Amino acid sequence: MLTSQYRSFLLRLWQIMEKGEQEWRASLENVETGEKHGFTNLEELWAYLLQVTANDDQISGDGCVSGVQG
């Protein structure tokens, strides 16, 4: 069963050379609002996604999280 909670983002990932090592950078754009966020590493990206979905983590009776099935 789908819930009314739905998020859609455009995710961009790229690598840069930082102090002789490859590091990931990311940007996330909310498709509905156009709001953009930049992240200097994947941990920051993941923390942001956990934050914006914190209120959406309702598990249905069939074990699906936030209406995602598969």
Buried (B, 14 or more C-beta within 10 A) or exposed (E): EEEEEEEEBEEEEEEEEEEEEEEBBBBBBBEEEEEEBEBEEEEBBEEBBEEEEEEBEEEBEEEBEBBEEE
